[in-house]
Amino acid sequence: MGLGGCIILIAVGAILTFATDWDMQGVNLDLVGVIFMIVGLIGVATFSSIARRRRVVMPPTTPVVEERPHTHTHTRDGYHNGYGA
């Protein structure tokens, strides 16, 4: 049962407890409504604790820098291609 089901249980329990005046022989609808609300609240608490544990925070990744091998294009005297650039 997900979070939506738990909220529906709480709503149905509140409706049975506070908004109805039905009288069924052998069934106390106020008690049934309170039980639904308690079960819904337990479900919400369980769902939120499980969802909090499942949330994984990934550390920021560092970009991969590809290093190229250093090639020497300079001549012995420090000039490149003989033009001094």
C-alpha positions as CSV (number, residue, x, y, z in Angstrom):
1,M,0.0,0.0,0.0
2,G,1.5,3.3,-1.0
3,L,1.1,6.8,0.4
4,G,-2.1,7.4,-1.5
5,G,-3.7,4.3,0.0
6,C,-2.8,5.4,3.5
7,I,-4.2,8.9,2.9
8,I,-7.4,7.3,1.6
9,L,-7.6,5.1,4.8
10,I,-7.3,8.2,7.0
11,A,-10.0,10.0,5.0
12,V,-12.4,7.1,5.0
13,G,-11.8,6.7,8.8
14,A,-12.5,10.3,9.4
15,I,-15.7,10.2,7.4
16,L,-16.9,7.1,9.2
17,T,-16.0,8.6,12.6
18,F,-17.1,12.2,12.3
19,A,-19.5,12.6,9.3
20,T,-21.9,9.7,9.5
21,D,-24.7,8.8,11.8
22,W,-25.5,5.4,10.5
23,D,-26.5,2.8,13.0
24,M,-25.5,-0.8,12.1
25,Q,-26.4,-3.5,14.5
26,G,-23.3,-5.2,15.8
27,V,-20.8,-2.8,14.2
28,N,-19.6,0.4,15.8
29,L,-18.7,2.6,12.8
30,D,-17.0,5.2,15.1
31,L,-14.5,2.5,16.2
32,V,-14.0,1.2,12.6
33,G,-13.3,4.8,11.6
34,V,-10.7,5.3,14.4
35,I,-9.1,2.0,13.4
36,F,-8.8,3.0,9.8
37,M,-7.3,6.4,10.8
38,I,-4.7,4.7,13.1
39,V,-3.8,2.1,10.4
40,G,-3.4,5.0,7.8
41,L,-1.2,7.0,10.2
42,I,1.0,3.9,10.8
43,G,1.2,3.4,7.0
44,V,2.2,7.0,6.4
45,A,4.9,6.8,9.1
46,T,6.2,3.5,7.7
47,F,6.2,4.7,4.1
48,S,8.0,8.0,5.0
49,S,10.7,6.1,6.9
50,I,11.3,3.7,4.1
51,A,11.3,6.4,1.5
52,R,13.8,8.4,3.6
53,R,16.1,5.3,3.7
54,R,15.8,4.7,0.0
55,R,16.9,8.2,-0.9
56,V,20.5,7.9,-2.0
57,V,22.6,11.0,-2.3
58,M,25.2,10.6,-4.9
59,P,28.4,12.5,-4.3
60,P,29.2,15.0,-7.0
61,T,31.4,13.4,-9.6
62,T,34.6,15.1,-10.8
63,P,34.9,15.5,-14.5
64,V,37.2,13.1,-16.2
65,V,40.1,15.0,-17.8
66,E,41.8,13.0,-20.5
67,E,45.5,13.8,-20.6
68,R,47.3,13.7,-23.8
69,P,50.9,12.7,-24.0
70,H,53.2,15.7,-24.1
71,T,54.9,16.0,-27.4
72,H,58.0,18.2,-27.8
73,T,57.9,20.2,-30.9
74,H,60.6,22.7,-29.9
75,T,64.1,22.4,-31.2
76,R,67.2,22.5,-29.1
77,D,67.5,26.3,-29.2
78,G,63.9,26.9,-28.0
79,Y,62.5,28.0,-31.3
80,H,59.5,26.4,-32.9
81,N,59.7,25.6,-36.6
82,G,62.6,28.1,-36.9
83,Y,60.5,31.2,-36.6
84,G,60.8,31.9,-32.9
85,A,57.2,31.6,-32.0
